[in-house]
Each structure stands twice: as C-alpha cells, then as structure tokens.
Amino acid sequence: MSDAFCSDCKKNTEVVFDHSAGDMVCSECGLVLESHSIDETSEWRTFANESGDNDPVRVGGPANPLLTDGGLSTVIAKPNGASGDFLSGSLGRWQSRGSNPDRSLILAFKTIATMSDRLGLVATIKDRANEIYKKVEDQKSTRGRNQDALLAACLYIACRQEDKPRTVKEICSVANGATKKEIGRSKEYIVKQLEAEKGQSVEMGTIHAGDFMRRFCSNLGMTNQVVKAAQEAVHKSEEFDIRRSPVSIAAAVIYIITQLSDEKKLLRGLNILQFIQIGFSGGGLIPFTHTDTARVYISNATGVAEGTIRNSYKDLYPHISKIIPSWYAKEEDLRNLCSP
C-alpha cells in the first residue's frame, strides 16, 4: 500500500491497489481514486507448454537490425519426440521449405557466435563481426569463397577494431578447418571490399605486445606480481626499435621474466606425457636443458614457435637492463641470464 490524497477524506490516506480491476481505492472511505491504471511491473508468469519450465521470460530476444524482419519472425518449433503434435511438425517442415532471404545470414551469425563463445569474446566483438559480414554479403561477392574463412576473418577484423586483438592462430583454432592462409586471404579481400564501399581506408587498430600479455600469462598460470613485471617490461620494450611481431615480443618477454622468477619451477613441473610429446624424436628422448623446456612450454601457451622466441630473445637481450623493472630483478640476476 501507498499514500495518496483522497478528495472525500480531504487528507492523505492509505490506498489499496486492486490488480484485477486496475483500480486504486482509498482504504478509509472506499473511493476509487484511479481506475483502469496500467501495471508497469514485471509479469512473472510463464506461458510455456511444459509444466517443468519455470522461465518467466516470454518476449524473445532483442531485435536484430541486420536482418530483414529484425529477427522477430515466428519460428515453429519441432515437436518433442513421438508425443509431439503432428500439425506442429508439418507446419515446421512447410516453414523450412519457404523462402527466407535471411537464412544464410542467420547461419553465418550463429557460426560467428559459436566461434566467439569458444574464444571467450565479448558481445560487442561478436556484433561488430556480424556487421562486417553483413556489409560484405550485401555486395553479393562472396560466392565461391570459403565461408568458414570469411567468417573467421570477420571475427579477426572485429577483434582488431575493438582493441581486443587475437592472433591468427587463435582464430584458426575455432575456424572449422579454415587454414591461416585462407583466413589471411579472406581478411585482405574483406578489407578491400570495405574500402571500396566507404571510399577510404579501413581502420584496423594498432596491435601492441601488451594486448596479449595478460592472456598469455593467464595461460601459464603466473602470479599477479609476475604479470605486472611482464606488462611493465613489454611496455618499455616499445621504446626500442625491435623489428619483431608484437606476439613474438610478448612471448620473449614472458620467457625472460620466467627465467628471473620462481615461475620457472612451474616450467620444470611438466608431466611425463608432456615431456614425451615435446622431447620424443626418432628412437628416444632428447635431453632438454631448463631453458629449452621453458621455451617449449611458453611456445605451447602462446602459439609462437620456439625458434621465434629464441630469435626475439636475441634481439631483446642487449636492452634487458632497461626493459626489466628494477624492483623485480637486480643487475646480478640479469647478468646470470643465459646469453643468446
């Protein structure tokens, strides 16, 4: 109940709201102060056929401006098992046979959503990838091209534009069999199509090594202090002219930080199966040094080849004293690092 001014009582009185009639009634004199009012609160009722379904939502998903009907068309569900209604099954088959201009777009959006979920991407990146694909699809120039590679390339471009870049290897891992070369070609093709539509260059965003650092460190299970030191080191490395890809620099910095911390104990803790997979060649096991094992372990976590980590480490080595934070490692520790 709430208070309201009653014209008969000439004072503020408690009022009772009759939900069935929509009337607001004075609790003292019974005067109807307001009739046929609209209840704007949530309607916590379910209209599902299944008795076990307690989901109160009955409004569907949000409108999708990329689809012709806004994504608000009616879809006839398939019957459940043998007890399903024959009429529902027949209507569903007739509907699927009908012409739906957005059928290919809906399937493409579902594929992009699946890839985004597997990579743990936010909804804004998924929506941006959908927009990019819609623009390319509207130009009617995707016929004969690898659909999976196109969708993966749209997701790669969306990650770049949203300043949450992913490596091509990461995108390739969820691209339903599309290769890195196919994704790269599709990316170049999409960029050309977008530039032709806009009449100007497409902003892709700049990739920095720090964009990958926290995710790579998380894959390796590093502590917060080690992650902080790695982020500071990779930020300082941008001050030097190191002609390596950002992903390679990030992997090399992690390798350096690992050698200076207690995290190297974790790298020694490879189980025997991992050691066999890493070190088995020909007729037996290859004896690894600690640094070799660390590079292989970091390579598996970052997707950067072991040789690339070694070469990037060689380029960073002359600047180590200026890159590594002074609070993290002393000069004596830096001198004890293995020479490239």
PASE-477630 format. One line per 4 residues: number of its first residue (from 1); their letters; for each residue z, x, y of C-alpha. Coordinates in nm, 3 decimals. Each point is the difference from the previous one (the first is absolute). Layout:
# residues N
NUM> A> Z/X/Y  ... $
END
This chain:
# residues 340
1> MSDA> 0.000/0.000/0.000  -0.052/0.096/0.363  0.098/-0.127/0.345  -0.225/-0.206/0.229 $
5> FCSD> 0.049/-0.231/0.301  0.024/-0.368/-0.095  -0.114/-0.245/0.268  0.230/-0.277/-0.130 $
9> CKKN> 0.311/0.213/-0.043  -0.076/0.183/0.330  0.113/0.330/-0.150  -0.095/0.271/-0.243 $
13> TEVV> 0.061/-0.118/-0.352  -0.070/0.128/-0.348  -0.334/-0.118/-0.134  -0.111/-0.042/-0.361 $
17> FDHS> -0.358/0.076/-0.102  -0.150/-0.241/-0.252  -0.258/0.216/-0.183  -0.160/-0.290/-0.190 $
21> AGDM> -0.079/-0.201/0.316  -0.018/0.283/0.250  0.263/-0.162/0.224  0.274/0.162/0.206 $
25> VCSE> 0.298/-0.239/0.010  0.319/0.008/0.207  0.300/0.031/-0.230  0.225/-0.217/0.222 $
29> CGLV> -0.210/-0.301/0.107  -0.295/0.022/-0.242  -0.267/0.014/0.271  -0.327/0.159/-0.112 $
33> LESH> -0.050/0.276/0.255  -0.331/0.125/-0.139  -0.230/-0.146/-0.265  -0.285/0.132/-0.214 $
37> SIDE> 0.085/0.360/0.083  -0.174/0.279/-0.186  0.206/0.222/-0.228  -0.118/0.356/0.068 $
41> TSEW> 0.224/0.164/-0.259  -0.128/0.142/-0.329  -0.098/-0.248/-0.269  0.177/0.148/-0.301 $
45> RTFA> -0.172/-0.207/-0.264  -0.239/0.099/-0.275  -0.306/-0.197/-0.104  -0.094/0.218/-0.296 $
49> NESG> -0.100/-0.162/-0.328  0.220/0.230/-0.206  0.364/-0.102/0.002  0.114/0.362/-0.031 $
53> DNDP> -0.177/0.106/0.318  0.254/0.000/0.284  -0.225/0.160/0.259  0.038/-0.210/0.322 $
57> VRVG> -0.318/0.140/0.157  -0.286/-0.249/0.003  -0.218/0.116/0.290  -0.201/0.281/-0.163 $
61> GPAN> -0.088/0.336/0.149  -0.102/0.077/0.358  -0.354/-0.058/0.124  -0.245/0.285/-0.052 $
65> PLLT> -0.244/0.024/0.294  -0.230/0.224/-0.205  -0.097/-0.289/-0.230  -0.229/-0.288/0.091 $
69> DGGL> 0.257/-0.272/-0.069  0.291/0.211/0.119  0.123/0.036/-0.357  0.137/-0.355/0.010 $
73> STVI> -0.233/-0.158/-0.255  0.137/-0.185/-0.301  -0.002/0.183/-0.333  0.040/-0.209/-0.316 $
77> AKPN> 0.236/0.182/-0.233  -0.072/0.046/-0.369  0.203/-0.214/-0.241  0.294/0.161/-0.178 $
81> GASG> -0.074/0.038/-0.370  -0.099/-0.284/-0.230  0.214/-0.252/0.188  -0.208/0.039/0.315 $
85> DFLS> -0.185/-0.293/0.146  -0.365/-0.020/-0.109  -0.104/-0.129/0.342  0.161/0.295/0.178 $
89> GSLG> -0.184/0.244/-0.224  -0.332/-0.174/0.056  0.046/-0.008/0.378  0.088/0.369/-0.002 $
93> RWQS> -0.319/0.088/-0.190  -0.212/-0.212/0.235  0.158/0.166/0.299  -0.063/0.350/-0.136 $
97> RGSN> -0.366/-0.089/-0.056  -0.040/-0.108/0.360  -0.131/0.235/0.264  0.275/0.179/0.192 $
101> PDRS> -0.133/0.235/0.268  0.330/0.188/0.011  0.032/0.065/-0.372  -0.099/0.367/0.023 $
105> LILA> 0.227/0.051/0.302  0.298/-0.156/-0.180  -0.050/0.227/-0.300  -0.035/0.303/0.229 $
109> FKTI> 0.317/-0.089/0.190  0.190/-0.038/-0.328  -0.118/0.344/-0.111  0.109/0.154/0.331 $
113> ATMS> 0.338/-0.173/-0.030  0.045/0.140/-0.352  -0.083/0.354/0.111  0.233/-0.033/0.299 $
117> DRLG> 0.287/-0.115/-0.220  -0.051/0.289/-0.240  0.012/0.248/0.289  0.294/-0.174/0.167 $
121> LVAT> -0.190/-0.068/0.325  0.117/-0.244/0.266  -0.176/-0.328/0.074  -0.155/0.125/0.326 $
125> IKDR> -0.202/0.262/-0.188  -0.117/-0.258/-0.254  -0.107/-0.236/0.279  -0.185/0.279/0.179 $
129> ANEI> -0.185/0.090/-0.322  -0.098/-0.367/-0.040  -0.138/-0.006/0.355  -0.203/0.316/-0.059 $
133> YKKV> -0.151/-0.136/-0.320  -0.080/-0.334/0.168  -0.192/0.180/0.275  -0.201/0.199/-0.253 $
137> EDQK> -0.060/-0.307/-0.216  -0.131/-0.201/0.296  -0.280/0.256/0.044  -0.129/-0.086/-0.350 $
141> STRG> -0.051/0.366/-0.085  0.241/0.049/-0.291  -0.241/-0.110/-0.272  -0.050/0.265/-0.269 $
145> RNQD> 0.303/0.205/0.103  0.312/0.073/-0.200  0.235/-0.284/0.092  0.317/0.181/-0.109 $
149> ALLA> -0.093/0.306/0.206  -0.070/-0.217/0.305  0.337/-0.175/-0.024  0.181/0.330/-0.052 $
153> ACLY> -0.179/0.149/0.301  0.101/-0.300/0.213  0.362/0.057/-0.102  -0.028/0.374/0.077 $
157> IACR> -0.140/-0.072/0.349  0.269/-0.263/0.063  0.274/0.251/-0.089  -0.152/0.249/0.244 $
161> QEDK> -0.024/-0.253/0.281  0.357/-0.120/-0.053  0.131/0.360/0.013  0.119/-0.022/-0.361 $
165> PRTV> -0.261/0.223/-0.168  -0.033/0.040/-0.373  -0.188/0.275/-0.176  -0.329/-0.076/-0.169 $
169> KEIC> 0.165/0.083/-0.333  0.267/-0.262/0.060  -0.262/-0.260/0.086  -0.211/0.108/-0.298 $
173> SVAN> 0.295/-0.053/-0.236  -0.007/-0.378/0.067  -0.377/-0.042/0.055  -0.082/-0.145/-0.344 $
177> GATK> -0.202/0.300/-0.114  -0.177/0.090/0.325  -0.030/0.378/0.045  0.091/0.205/0.305 $
181> KEIG> -0.368/0.066/0.071  -0.084/-0.372/-0.013  0.291/-0.086/0.229  -0.104/0.273/0.243 $
185> RSKE> -0.358/-0.125/0.013  0.118/-0.357/0.046  0.229/0.108/0.283  -0.288/0.170/0.183 $
189> YIVK> -0.218/-0.307/-0.055  0.266/-0.239/0.134  0.060/0.216/0.307  -0.374/-0.001/0.076 $
193> QLEA> -0.014/-0.377/-0.036  0.298/-0.051/0.230  -0.141/0.241/0.258  -0.334/-0.182/-0.008 $
197> EKGQ> 0.180/-0.332/0.056  0.220/0.120/0.287  -0.245/0.244/0.152  0.272/0.265/0.023 $
201> SVEM> 0.187/0.238/-0.224  0.271/-0.138/-0.228  0.353/0.122/0.069  0.139/0.133/-0.328 $
205> GTIH> 0.322/0.156/0.120  0.108/0.361/-0.036  0.160/0.117/-0.323  0.301/0.230/0.029 $
209> AGDF> 0.176/0.183/-0.278  0.323/-0.174/0.099  -0.153/-0.336/-0.097  0.027/0.094/-0.367 $
213> MRRF> 0.323/0.198/0.007  0.262/-0.268/-0.054  -0.196/-0.167/-0.281  -0.063/0.330/-0.180 $
217> CSNL> 0.365/0.100/0.032  0.102/-0.338/-0.136  -0.224/0.053/-0.302  0.182/0.327/-0.063 $
221> GMTN> 0.344/-0.157/0.043  0.111/0.235/0.279  0.315/-0.048/0.205  0.003/-0.114/0.362 $
225> QVVK> 0.087/0.346/0.130  -0.295/0.157/-0.180  -0.232/-0.276/0.122  0.116/0.057/0.358 $
229> AAQE> -0.068/0.375/-0.027  -0.345/-0.066/-0.149  -0.089/-0.242/0.280  0.105/0.249/0.269 $
233> AVHK> -0.193/0.279/-0.170  -0.320/-0.200/-0.033  0.028/-0.107/0.364  0.029/0.363/0.114 $
237> SEEF> -0.293/0.100/-0.220  -0.232/-0.209/0.220  0.050/0.256/0.277  -0.198/0.257/-0.199 $
241> DIRR> -0.369/0.005/-0.084  0.027/-0.057/-0.374  -0.337/-0.119/-0.125  0.118/-0.206/-0.292 $
245> SPVS> 0.006/-0.372/-0.062  0.320/-0.183/0.103  0.074/-0.085/-0.363  -0.027/0.365/-0.104 $
249> IAAA> 0.227/0.112/0.283  0.257/-0.265/-0.094  0.001/0.114/-0.364  0.030/0.368/0.101 $
253> VIYI> 0.292/-0.073/0.235  0.178/-0.189/-0.278  -0.057/0.300/-0.226  0.154/0.236/0.259 $
257> ITQL> 0.297/-0.227/0.070  0.061/-0.041/-0.371  0.019/0.375/-0.051  0.267/0.022/0.271 $
261> SDEK> 0.223/-0.280/-0.127  0.195/-0.112/-0.300  -0.281/-0.244/-0.076  -0.166/0.272/-0.206 $
265> KLLR> 0.261/-0.074/-0.266  -0.162/-0.341/-0.039  -0.335/0.166/-0.048  0.143/0.206/-0.284 $
269> GLNI> 0.112/-0.322/-0.165  -0.340/-0.094/-0.145  0.037/-0.157/-0.341  -0.181/0.149/-0.297 $
273> LQFI> -0.278/-0.261/0.006  -0.086/0.083/0.361  0.011/0.371/-0.082  -0.238/-0.048/-0.293 $
277> QIGF> -0.238/-0.205/0.214  0.007/0.261/0.276  0.007/0.322/-0.200  -0.189/-0.068/-0.322 $
281> SGGG> -0.335/0.174/-0.016  -0.196/0.118/-0.297  0.233/0.096/-0.281  0.340/0.011/0.165 $
285> LIPF> 0.223/-0.027/0.304  -0.070/0.206/0.309  0.318/0.159/0.141  0.055/-0.129/0.355 $
289> THTD> 0.203/0.162/0.273  0.221/-0.221/0.216  -0.249/0.002/0.289  -0.286/-0.100/-0.232 $
293> TARV> 0.201/-0.293/-0.137  0.096/-0.111/0.353  -0.363/-0.003/0.111  -0.104/-0.204/-0.302 $
297> YISN> 0.281/-0.251/0.050  -0.079/-0.040/0.371  -0.369/-0.029/-0.085  0.072/-0.293/-0.231 $
301> ATGV> 0.212/-0.175/0.264  -0.240/0.051/0.294  -0.340/-0.007/-0.169  -0.090/0.340/0.149 $
305> AEGT> -0.144/0.259/-0.235  0.223/0.293/-0.089  -0.256/0.251/0.129  -0.021/-0.185/0.331 $
309> IRNS> 0.379/0.016/0.038  -0.013/0.374/-0.068  -0.272/0.060/0.260  0.172/-0.219/0.259 $
313> YKDL> 0.323/0.190/-0.061  -0.190/0.321/0.065  -0.115/-0.133/0.339  0.349/-0.120/0.094 $
317> YPHI> 0.183/0.313/-0.113  -0.058/0.207/0.320  0.157/-0.280/0.209  0.295/-0.084/-0.227 $
321> SKII> 0.263/0.140/0.237  -0.121/-0.235/0.275  -0.060/-0.301/-0.221  0.319/-0.022/-0.206 $
325> PSWY> 0.298/-0.140/0.201  0.264/0.264/0.072  0.281/-0.235/-0.103  -0.151/-0.036/-0.345 $
329> AKEE> -0.073/0.359/-0.105  0.100/0.345/0.121  -0.238/0.292/0.055  0.128/0.165/-0.317 $
333> DLRN> -0.097/-0.308/-0.200  -0.347/0.006/0.153  -0.046/0.365/-0.095  0.090/-0.083/-0.360 $
337> LCSP> -0.294/-0.240/-0.030  -0.272/0.115/-0.232  -0.300/0.151/0.176  -0.331/-0.186/-0.043 $
END
